[in-house]
Amino acid sequence: MQANSRQGSLGDEVERLLLEYETALAEAGLLGRHSHPADEPQELRRLRAQLIGQAEDLPAEQLPRAQCAHCEGAREVAAKQVHRDESDGPQITTSRRLCPNCWGTGLALSHAQEPPELSG
């Protein structure tokens, strides 16, 4: 029973860290369509690393939130970039970057959730 109690408290800690991370994202003004995770301050990186470390200690079914629907919990997504070169024309490259919806946490953040459907 002690292991379940420990995992329950870890789940609570992960949720607390998620709320702290979401607040820090909002306070930094990085939420929104044109925000880019590469622009994040060092404090956000530290919080994300702490959050990921705690979340990795829990089985997926005991995480306080669902995986990010955009990256499916992978924390990164493929990003295509177009480079224009006048002599060769445009070239497309693909690289990996932090998921812009979960900001690299792998978990659903409240700002990225779909609004509830209105009935009527």
N, C-alpha and C positions, 0 to 999 in steps of 0.2 A: 504494500500500500504506500510505502514511503516514496517509491519511484513515481507513482501516479501523482502524489502530492507535489513532488519536485517538478514534474513536467507541467502540472497545472500552474504552479507559480512561475515557471518559465514562460508559459503562454501569456500570463498576465504581464510579465516583464516585456515580452515582445509587443503586446498591444500598447503598453505605456511608451515604449520606444517608437512605435509607429505614430502615435499621437504627437510625440515630441518632434519627430522628423517632419510630419505634415505641417506642424506649426512653424518650424524653422524654414521650410520651403516657402510657405505663404509670407512669412516676415521678410524673407530675402527677396521677395518679388519675382520668384522664378517660375511661378505657375502661370500657365497660359500657352497659347498656340505657338509663339515664337521663342519660348524659353529653350535653352539648350543645356543639357547636363554638364557640358564642359565648362560652363560659366559659373558653376557652383562654388561657394566659398569653402575653405578648408574645414570649417565646423560641420558643414553638411556631409562632407566626406567621412569625417570622424563618426558622426551619428549613424551614417549608413553602414559603415564597417561594423560598428557595435551591434546594430540591428541585425545584420546578416549573420554575425557570429552567434547571437542568441537564437535566431530562427533556425539555424542549421542544427542546433542541439535538440530540436523537437521533431517528432514524426509529422509528416505532412497533415495527417488527419487531426492533429492537435494544435495546428497553427490557428491563431485567432481570426485570421482572414483568409479568403481564397487567394489562389495564385493570380498574378496579373494576367488578365485576358489577352493583352497585347503581345507579351513576350512568352506567355505560358510558363512563367516562373524562371525563365532562363536568365533574367536580369539584363540581357543585351539583345539588340536587334541588328539586323543588317541595314546599313545605311548606304544608299547609292549617291555618288557625287559625280557631277558633270564638270570636267575640266576642259576649258576651251583653249585650243592651241590653233593659231591662225594658219600654221603650215600644215598641220595634220587633221584639223577639224576637231570636233568634240570627242572626248574620250570619257567613258564611264568606268568608275572604279567602285568597288564595294568594300566597305570596312565594317567593323563591329563598333557599336557605341551603346552607351547606357540606354535602356528603354526609356522613352520620354514620358510614359504613363506612370510607371512605378519608380522612376529615377534610380533604377538599379537595385531595388530591394527584392524584386521577384514577387511581391505581394500587392494586392489591390490597395490603392490609396483612395481616400474618400473623394478627392478632387477628380479622379478619373472614372468614378462609377457613373453608370447611366442613371439619369433621373427617372423616378417612377412614372409609369404610364398613367395618364389621367383617364378615368372612366367617365363616360357621359356622353 
